[in-house]
Amino acid sequence: MYIEKVKKALEGIAVEVYEMAPRRVVAKVPSERVRDAISRILTEFDKKVYVSQIAAVDYINEGEFELNYNLWAIGHGMITIRTRIPRDRPVIKTIIDLIPGALGHELEVYDLFGIVFDGNPHLRESFLKPPEMKGKYPLRKDFKMG
């Protein structure tokens, strides 16, 4: 079964693995183990995995950002690697060396949330937002217009 395959791959890494819906598995992983989790998923699914999205959520009252790496395992389903990082030091290791197609997703999250993907040499602001908004992150909950 699909969830069992994911659980096996993430054994010793994931804090929790559960099925959100048919063919949709979520794995909660400590931020320092995201790369390990993705590497194991790539191995388990014969590298037939791509990033469909990296979604960030601002939990301002908890002082954290949540990152959801939505990976599509071709022929199986979606695997979400979910982690949290501190809002006052929003840094996580890049995954573009593991999955080059993650570049655009990392650029988007950096540009709109200010989350730094350490090791990504292509990070730059004004990927999606206008240059005059440099240093401002419009998808953070404390962002103010004007």
VENHU-V314280 format. One record per residue. N is the residue number from 1. OMEGA is omega in whole degrees, -180 to 180 (* if undefined). Layout:
BEGIN
N,OMEGA ; N,OMEGA
END
This chain:
BEGIN
1,-175 ; 2,-178 ; 3,179 ; 4,178 ; 5,179 ; 6,179 ; 7,179 ; 8,-179 ; 9,-174 ; 10,179 ; 11,-179 ; 12,179 ; 13,-176 ; 14,175 ; 15,-178 ; 16,174 ; 17,179 ; 18,179 ; 19,-180 ; 20,-180 ; 21,177 ; 22,180 ; 23,179 ; 24,-176 ; 25,177 ; 26,177 ; 27,176 ; 28,-172 ; 29,174 ; 30,-174 ; 31,-179 ; 32,-180 ; 33,-179 ; 34,-179 ; 35,178 ; 36,-180 ; 37,-179 ; 38,177 ; 39,180 ; 40,177 ; 41,178 ; 42,179 ; 43,-177 ; 44,-177 ; 45,174 ; 46,179 ; 47,177 ; 48,-175 ; 49,173 ; 50,179 ; 51,177 ; 52,180 ; 53,163 ; 54,-178 ; 55,177 ; 56,177 ; 57,-179 ; 58,174 ; 59,-173 ; 60,-178 ; 61,178 ; 62,179 ; 63,-177 ; 64,166 ; 65,172 ; 66,175 ; 67,178 ; 68,177 ; 69,-179 ; 70,-177 ; 71,177 ; 72,176 ; 73,-174 ; 74,-180 ; 75,-178 ; 76,-179 ; 77,-176 ; 78,173 ; 79,176 ; 80,173 ; 81,-175 ; 82,179 ; 83,176 ; 84,177 ; 85,-180 ; 86,-180 ; 87,-178 ; 88,174 ; 89,-174 ; 90,-178 ; 91,175 ; 92,-180 ; 93,176 ; 94,173 ; 95,-175 ; 96,175 ; 97,177 ; 98,180 ; 99,-178 ; 100,180 ; 101,178 ; 102,-175 ; 103,-178 ; 104,180 ; 105,178 ; 106,178 ; 107,180 ; 108,-179 ; 109,177 ; 110,-176 ; 111,-173 ; 112,-180 ; 113,-177 ; 114,178 ; 115,-176 ; 116,176 ; 117,-175 ; 118,-180 ; 119,177 ; 120,-177 ; 121,-175 ; 122,-178 ; 123,177 ; 124,175 ; 125,-178 ; 126,172 ; 127,179 ; 128,-176 ; 129,-180 ; 130,-177 ; 131,-179 ; 132,178 ; 133,180 ; 134,-179 ; 135,178 ; 136,-175 ; 137,-169 ; 138,179 ; 139,172 ; 140,-177 ; 141,179 ; 142,179 ; 143,178 ; 144,177 ; 145,172 ; 146,*
END
